[in-house]
Amino acid sequence: MRLCQLSIAILVTGALSSLPSCWSESDSDSVSRKDCERLREHLIDVRMQSVTSDHAQHRIAIASSLDESFLSSCVDGMTSSYVECAHAARDSDALAACAAPPAP
């Protein structure tokens, strides 16, 4: 159980920490803390879709991995277009597509 929580926390944190490098410099509009809090809740919900047991404990583990440092990096580095895309994503594949570079 603890190993599963740790694995989920590492997976979520690792995936999200790599996202800022995917954003375009030209898309530098600002994002509010409230936008980032909404996004954090949505990311937790998306991640919970694959959880089959111990839901409360998994939710706590995922939420703890998206702590204040996530909110700070979101406000300081995410664009509104990324936040909108990620918030509209209904699964992990759609989230990954938000961070993908645009097609030529």
C-alpha positions as CSV (number, residue, x, y, z in Angstrom):
1,M,0.0,0.0,0.0
2,R,2.7,2.6,1.0
3,L,4.7,1.5,-2.0
4,C,1.7,2.2,-4.3
5,Q,1.2,5.6,-2.7
6,L,4.9,6.5,-3.2
7,S,4.8,5.3,-6.8
8,I,1.8,7.4,-7.6
9,A,3.3,10.5,-6.0
10,I,6.6,10.0,-7.8
11,L,4.8,9.5,-11.1
12,V,2.6,12.5,-10.8
13,T,5.4,14.8,-9.5
14,G,7.8,13.6,-12.2
15,A,5.4,14.1,-15.0
16,L,4.3,17.5,-13.9
17,S,7.8,18.8,-13.2
18,S,8.8,18.1,-16.8
19,L,5.9,20.1,-18.3
20,P,7.3,23.7,-18.0
21,S,10.0,22.8,-20.5
22,C,7.3,22.0,-23.1
23,W,5.7,25.4,-23.1
24,S,6.4,28.0,-25.7
25,E,8.0,31.3,-24.7
26,S,5.6,33.2,-26.9
27,D,2.7,31.9,-24.9
28,S,3.5,33.7,-21.7
29,D,0.2,34.9,-20.5
30,S,-0.3,34.8,-16.7
31,V,-2.2,32.3,-14.6
32,S,-3.8,33.0,-11.3
33,R,-3.3,31.0,-8.1
34,K,-7.1,30.1,-8.2
35,D,-6.6,28.7,-11.8
36,C,-3.7,26.6,-10.5
37,E,-5.7,25.4,-7.5
38,R,-8.5,24.3,-9.9
39,L,-6.0,22.6,-12.1
40,R,-4.5,20.8,-9.2
41,E,-7.9,19.4,-8.2
42,H,-8.6,18.4,-11.8
43,L,-5.2,16.6,-12.1
44,I,-5.9,14.7,-8.9
45,D,-9.3,13.6,-10.3
46,V,-7.8,12.5,-13.6
47,R,-5.1,10.5,-11.8
48,M,-7.7,8.9,-9.5
49,Q,-9.4,7.4,-12.6
50,S,-6.9,4.5,-12.6
51,V,-7.0,3.9,-8.8
52,T,-8.9,0.7,-8.0
53,S,-8.6,0.5,-4.2
54,D,-7.8,2.6,-1.2
55,H,-9.1,5.8,-2.8
56,A,-8.8,8.1,0.1
57,Q,-5.2,7.2,0.8
58,H,-4.3,7.5,-2.9
59,R,-6.0,10.9,-3.1
60,I,-3.9,12.1,-0.1
61,A,-0.7,10.8,-1.7
62,I,-1.4,12.5,-5.0
63,A,-2.5,15.7,-3.4
64,S,0.6,15.8,-1.2
65,S,2.8,15.5,-4.3
66,L,1.0,18.6,-5.8
67,D,1.8,20.8,-2.9
68,E,2.7,24.5,-2.6
69,S,5.7,24.0,-4.9
70,F,3.3,22.8,-7.7
71,L,1.2,25.9,-7.2
72,S,4.2,28.2,-7.3
73,S,5.5,26.7,-10.5
74,C,2.1,26.8,-12.0
75,V,1.6,30.5,-11.3
76,D,5.2,31.4,-12.3
77,G,5.6,29.1,-15.3
78,M,2.4,27.8,-16.8
79,T,0.4,29.6,-19.5
80,S,-3.3,30.1,-19.5
81,S,-3.6,28.1,-22.7
82,Y,-1.9,25.1,-21.1
83,V,-4.0,25.4,-18.0
84,E,-7.2,25.5,-20.1
85,C,-6.1,22.5,-22.2
86,A,-5.1,20.5,-19.1
87,H,-8.3,21.4,-17.3
88,A,-10.3,20.2,-20.3
89,A,-8.4,16.9,-20.5
90,R,-10.4,13.9,-19.3
91,D,-7.5,11.4,-19.1
92,S,-3.7,11.1,-18.9
93,D,-3.3,10.9,-22.7
94,A,-5.2,14.1,-23.2
95,L,-3.0,15.7,-20.5
96,A,0.1,14.6,-22.3
97,A,-1.2,16.1,-25.5
98,C,-1.5,19.5,-23.8
99,A,2.3,19.5,-23.3
100,A,3.2,18.2,-26.7
101,P,4.8,20.6,-29.1
102,P,2.5,21.9,-31.8
103,A,2.6,20.1,-35.1
104,P,4.5,21.9,-37.9
